[in-house]
């Protein structure tokens, strides 16, 4: 059920590139025209409509400016490719009938573009369960004059309900709480990471006890002259053998118990 958001960040506009062809040549996939859909939340429901059609082996770039007038203020625009049209209105995030592969998965290019340059990564956004949590470490902070660091955290859930939870940022070595910030589900939330006392030897830990996210680490030099966009992987992806998700649960339980606001 992959969706592809259009990102936002300071000094940048977002753009997403969709591809209607397989990322490998060994898995059988659908080789036909697909609909380009825009999905967003309005008045407590998911809304979807067709932006375009994309022929097989074609690609399409969609900018934030192309859709901003089509969605409510502050909404997260979600793109998808499907063989059939999505329902115009629904109480659950529509299931997308799209081409699937396993290794690697179908992805889009998610990019941030300033007046000078751009940065991107290959990604997708699948709905998280409503009862989940986030644990991530970041070695990606950059330091120097005119450098700004931000955390972009993306959440998508099946229901269009609005929930607000708290994100906590700690120093892994001292276990000191550096910052808390309220964030929302079904949104791209932007958190400033500067001014918290981190340096080149620090390892920040970001946790959320009540919601899961995809964490992106965005750095900008001189208000967009140079950009960096990185993301971390879930702890299970760092385990090669054995019970990967059991290991992830152990790591989460350990760090969530070690880090406390009290």
N, C-alpha and C positions, 0 to 999 in steps of 0.2 A: 504494500500500500504506500509506495514511496511518493512523497511530495518534495518539491524543490522551492525553498523560500527565496525571496529577493531580499538581500541583506541591507542593513543600514548601519552607519557608523559616522562619527564626527569627521567632517571635511570631505566626505565621500558620498557618492550615490551608488546604489546597487545595480548589478546586472546579472542575469542568469542565462546560461546557454543550454538549451535542450537539444538532445541528439536522438534521432530516430534510426539508430543502427546499433548493432550489438557491440559490446566492449570486448568480445572474443570471437574466435572463429571455430569453436568446437562444441558450443551448446546450441541446439536448435531454438530459434526465436521466430516471432511473427515478423513477416516481411511485407508490411503494407502500410497504408496511410493511417495516421493517428491524429486524434483531436488534441489541441493544445488548450488546456483548461486553466481558468483562474478560480480559486476558491478562497473564501474569506468569511469572517463572522459579521453578521448584521442582525440586530434586534433578537439576539438569543438563538439564532439558527445559523447553520452553515449555508452559504450561498455559492453556487457554481455556475459558470457559463463558459461557452466556447470562445476563445480569442481568435483561433486560427486552426488550420489543418496543416499537418507536416507530412510530406511524402517520405517514403522509405529512403534511407541514406542521406536525408537532409538534416540540417540543424537550423535553430532559430535563436536569436538573441533578444531577450526582453528586458528592458530597462525599468527601473522604478518609476521614472517619469511616464512610462507608457500606461501604467495601471493606477497611479496614485489618485486620479480623479474618479476611478471606478469603485473604490472601496471607502469605508468610513475612515475618518481621521484616526491615526494611530493603529490601524489594523495591520496585520501581517499578511502580505500577499503570498499565496501558495500556488505554485504552478504544478501541472502534471500532464502526462501524456496518457491517453487511453484509446482503446479501440471503439468504445461506446461512449455516448454522452453521459455525463454525471447528472444526478438529479438537481434541479434548480434550487431546491430548498430541502434541508434535512436536519434532523435533530442529532444525528450521528455523522461523524466525518465519513464521507462517501468512500467506499472501497473501489479502488482504481483497477480497471481491467487493462493491464499494460504488459509489455514484454518483460520477461524475467530471466535473469541469469544468476548464477551462484558465485562464480569466481572469475573475474570480479563481478560485483553487482552493477546494474545500470545506475549511472550517476549523471549529474549535471555539473557544469562549471559554475560555481558560486563565487562572484567577484565583487570587489569594492573598487571603485574608480574615482580618483581625485582629478583635479585639473592638470596634474603632472604625470601620473602613473597609475598603475592598478596592481592589485594582488588578488589571488584566487586559490581555490582548492576544489577538488572533486568530491562532491558530497550529495547527501540526500537527507530527508527528515521523515522518519516514521513515527507514528503516535506512541507516546509513552503510556504505561499504566498510570492511573491517577495516584495510586499508592506506590511511590518509588522515592529514591533519594539520589543525591549527587555527591561524589567524592572525586576530586581531581587535584593534581599537583601541577604547578607550572614553573618550568625553568626558562620561560620565554620572555620575561621582562627585559626590556632594553633600557640602557641608562646613557645619559649625556644631555648636554644643553639642547633645548628645543625638541626633546623626545617626550611623547605622551603615550601612556599604556592604558588599554581598556580591556575589560572582559565583556564579551558578547555571549550571552547564554540564550539558547533557543529551546523553547518547549512547544510541543504539539501534543494534544490529547484528543480523544475521540469526541468528547462532549464539548459544546461551545460555551460551557459555564465559565464564569470569571472567578479565579481563585488568586489570592495573594499570600505569598509565603516569604520567609526570610532566608537570605543567603549570608553565610558567615565566612570571613576570610581570616586565616590564622597564619602565623609563622610556624613552620614545621619543627624548627629546632627549639625555640623557646616555648612553643604552644600558646603564645600570646594571641588573644583576639585583637585583630587590627581594625576590622570594620564589619558592620552589618548593613544590609540594604534590602528593602522589600522589593520583590519582583512578582511578575504575573505569569500565569500559564498562557499558552497559545500566543506567545509574544517573542520578539527579540528584545531582550533587556540589556541595557548598556550600563556597565559599572566602571567608574574611574579607579584605577589601581595605583595612581601616583599619590605621594604625600603620606604613605603609610609606614615609612621607615624601612622599607626593603632595600637591600643593596645586592651587589653581584654574588654574594655568598648566601643569600636567602633562598629558601624554597617555600613559596606561598602554597597554602592548602585552601581550597575552596570547597565548602560543603553546603548542602541543603538537605535538611532532614525530612522534608515533606514533598519534594518534587524532583523529577529528573530533567536533565538538560543536555544538550550538546554544547560544550564550552569551546569558544573561539577566543584566541588571544590576539588582539589587534594593537599594533604600534604605529604611530605616525610621527614623522620628523618634519619640523617646520610646517605644520598645518597641511600635510599632504604631499610635500615634495618627495618623500620616500615613505613606503608603506610596508608593513609586515603583517601577515595573517597566518596564524598557526592554530592547530587544534590538537587536543590530547585524545587518547583512546581509552575506552573503559578498562578497568583493571583486569578483566578476564582475558583481554587480548594480549596481555603480557605473560600469560601462563601457556607453556607449550604442551605439557603432558598432564595427565590426571584430570581431576575435577575442576575445570576452569571456573565455572560459576560458583562452585563451593569456595574456591580461593578468593574470588571477588567478594563474596559475602563475608568471609573472614576478615579481609582487609577493611571493608567498610565498617564492620562491627568494631574492629580494633580502633580505627581512627575516630569514629564517631564517639566512642567511649572516652578516648583520650582528650578530645577537644571539647571543652565546655565553656559556656559563657559565665559560669559561676566561679 
